[in-house]
Amino acid sequence: MGSISANRFRDNLKALVERVTTEHSPLKVTRRGGDSFVMISAEDWEREQESLYVLQNNDLMCHIAKSLKMHDKITAHTSAADQMNEITDL
């Protein structure tokens, strides 16, 4: 993630908005007082919110874990245990 001062952000707002939305690269804007904020595209924000919803839903994550195990069984593919734990966090 790139970082820029609030003054430079203000001076280059149009170009920075274009870059953030087309490159899907968040931008951290820092202020003199130490506070900062992050600008991301609406599309990226929505994607992050959907991911958080799925990851926080235990029933859905259990269903995904069961589906992965069934897929592995049917295709004879084996996922590493640590990979499964990372995906499902169970």
Buried (B, 14 or more C-beta within 10 A) or exposed (E): EEEBEBEEBEEEEEEBBEBBBEEEBBBEBBEEEEEEEEBBBEEBEEEEEEEEEEBEEEEEBEEBBEEBEEEEEEEEEEBEEEEBEEBBEE
